[in-house]
Every structure is written in structure tokens, then in C-alpha cells.
Amino acid sequence: MNTTMTAEERRRLRKWIADGNDAADNPWLMAGEDGRPLDFITAWREMLDLKGQHDAGL
């Protein structure tokens, strides 16, 4: 899935990189099915989805 980044995603990614991190990594240590780390934006979107499911009681 290739989706345009939102302003919030851009802001969070820039801060992540400014703090010395790599855009190809994420702070949640989330990995794909192949075991490789998810990039920051993909992991961020996954975290938002998980939060939404949690908040909905799923």
C-alpha cells in the first residue's frame, strides 16, 4: 500500500530522524511477516490501527 503521508506523519517522521533514528526502522520494534523491521510510517499506521481496535473493544 502506497499512501500519501499526512502532515502529522511527516512531522513525526522528521522528529524521529532528527532524534538520530532511521526512517527504515521504528520505535515499537514492529516487524513484518518476513521478520524485517517495518519502516516508521508503516509501523505508525499499524499502531494507530491497533489503538483504534483497542478503543473499540475489539
CNS distance restraints for C-alpha pairs under 8 A (distance, minus, plus):
assign (resid   5 and name CA) (resid   9 and name CA) 5.82 0.50 0.50
assign (resid   5 and name CA) (resid  10 and name CA) 6.29 0.50 0.50
assign (resid   6 and name CA) (resid  10 and name CA) 6.26 0.50 0.50
assign (resid   7 and name CA) (resid  11 and name CA) 6.16 0.50 0.50
assign (resid   8 and name CA) (resid  12 and name CA) 6.12 0.50 0.50
assign (resid   9 and name CA) (resid  13 and name CA) 5.98 0.50 0.50
assign (resid   9 and name CA) (resid  41 and name CA) 6.83 0.50 0.50
assign (resid   9 and name CA) (resid  44 and name CA) 7.98 0.50 0.50
assign (resid  10 and name CA) (resid  14 and name CA) 6.03 0.50 0.50
assign (resid  11 and name CA) (resid  15 and name CA) 6.28 0.50 0.50
assign (resid  12 and name CA) (resid  16 and name CA) 6.12 0.50 0.50
assign (resid  13 and name CA) (resid  17 and name CA) 6.20 0.50 0.50
assign (resid  13 and name CA) (resid  23 and name CA) 6.96 0.50 0.50
assign (resid  13 and name CA) (resid  40 and name CA) 6.91 0.50 0.50
assign (resid  13 and name CA) (resid  41 and name CA) 7.19 0.50 0.50
assign (resid  14 and name CA) (resid  18 and name CA) 5.95 0.50 0.50
assign (resid  15 and name CA) (resid  19 and name CA) 6.07 0.50 0.50
assign (resid  16 and name CA) (resid  20 and name CA) 6.95 0.50 0.50
assign (resid  16 and name CA) (resid  21 and name CA) 5.71 0.50 0.50
assign (resid  16 and name CA) (resid  22 and name CA) 7.52 0.50 0.50
assign (resid  16 and name CA) (resid  23 and name CA) 7.46 0.50 0.50
assign (resid  17 and name CA) (resid  21 and name CA) 4.72 0.50 0.50
assign (resid  17 and name CA) (resid  22 and name CA) 5.82 0.50 0.50
assign (resid  17 and name CA) (resid  23 and name CA) 6.40 0.50 0.50
assign (resid  21 and name CA) (resid  25 and name CA) 7.46 0.50 0.50
assign (resid  22 and name CA) (resid  26 and name CA) 7.85 0.50 0.50
assign (resid  23 and name CA) (resid  39 and name CA) 5.98 0.50 0.50
assign (resid  23 and name CA) (resid  40 and name CA) 5.50 0.50 0.50
assign (resid  23 and name CA) (resid  41 and name CA) 7.93 0.50 0.50
assign (resid  24 and name CA) (resid  37 and name CA) 7.49 0.50 0.50
assign (resid  24 and name CA) (resid  38 and name CA) 6.85 0.50 0.50
assign (resid  24 and name CA) (resid  39 and name CA) 4.14 0.50 0.50
assign (resid  24 and name CA) (resid  40 and name CA) 6.10 0.50 0.50
assign (resid  25 and name CA) (resid  29 and name CA) 7.70 0.50 0.50
assign (resid  25 and name CA) (resid  37 and name CA) 5.91 0.50 0.50
assign (resid  25 and name CA) (resid  38 and name CA) 6.08 0.50 0.50
assign (resid  25 and name CA) (resid  39 and name CA) 4.76 0.50 0.50
assign (resid  25 and name CA) (resid  40 and name CA) 5.51 0.50 0.50
assign (resid  26 and name CA) (resid  30 and name CA) 6.82 0.50 0.50
assign (resid  26 and name CA) (resid  37 and name CA) 7.20 0.50 0.50
assign (resid  26 and name CA) (resid  38 and name CA) 6.56 0.50 0.50
assign (resid  26 and name CA) (resid  39 and name CA) 5.91 0.50 0.50
assign (resid  26 and name CA) (resid  40 and name CA) 4.59 0.50 0.50
assign (resid  26 and name CA) (resid  43 and name CA) 6.47 0.50 0.50
assign (resid  27 and name CA) (resid  40 and name CA) 7.71 0.50 0.50
assign (resid  28 and name CA) (resid  43 and name CA) 7.59 0.50 0.50
assign (resid  29 and name CA) (resid  37 and name CA) 6.66 0.50 0.50
assign (resid  29 and name CA) (resid  38 and name CA) 7.91 0.50 0.50
assign (resid  30 and name CA) (resid  37 and name CA) 5.82 0.50 0.50
assign (resid  30 and name CA) (resid  38 and name CA) 5.85 0.50 0.50
assign (resid  30 and name CA) (resid  43 and name CA) 6.43 0.50 0.50
assign (resid  31 and name CA) (resid  35 and name CA) 5.31 0.50 0.50
assign (resid  31 and name CA) (resid  36 and name CA) 5.16 0.50 0.50
assign (resid  31 and name CA) (resid  37 and name CA) 4.08 0.50 0.50
assign (resid  31 and name CA) (resid  38 and name CA) 5.01 0.50 0.50
assign (resid  32 and name CA) (resid  36 and name CA) 5.64 0.50 0.50
assign (resid  32 and name CA) (resid  37 and name CA) 6.27 0.50 0.50
assign (resid  32 and name CA) (resid  38 and name CA) 5.91 0.50 0.50
assign (resid  38 and name CA) (resid  42 and name CA) 6.12 0.50 0.50
assign (resid  38 and name CA) (resid  43 and name CA) 5.66 0.50 0.50
assign (resid  39 and name CA) (resid  43 and name CA) 6.13 0.50 0.50
assign (resid  40 and name CA) (resid  44 and name CA) 5.98 0.50 0.50
assign (resid  41 and name CA) (resid  45 and name CA) 6.17 0.50 0.50
assign (resid  42 and name CA) (resid  46 and name CA) 6.24 0.50 0.50
assign (resid  43 and name CA) (resid  47 and name CA) 6.10 0.50 0.50
assign (resid  44 and name CA) (resid  48 and name CA) 6.30 0.50 0.50
assign (resid  45 and name CA) (resid  49 and name CA) 6.21 0.50 0.50
assign (resid  46 and name CA) (resid  50 and name CA) 6.13 0.50 0.50
assign (resid  47 and name CA) (resid  51 and name CA) 6.04 0.50 0.50
assign (resid  48 and name CA) (resid  52 and name CA) 6.12 0.50 0.50
assign (resid  49 and name CA) (resid  53 and name CA) 6.27 0.50 0.50
assign (resid  50 and name CA) (resid  54 and name CA) 6.11 0.50 0.50
assign (resid  51 and name CA) (resid  55 and name CA) 6.00 0.50 0.50
assign (resid  52 and name CA) (resid  56 and name CA) 6.09 0.50 0.50
assign (resid  53 and name CA) (resid  57 and name CA) 6.24 0.50 0.50
assign (resid  53 and name CA) (resid  58 and name CA) 5.20 0.50 0.50
assign (resid  54 and name CA) (resid  58 and name CA) 5.79 0.50 0.50
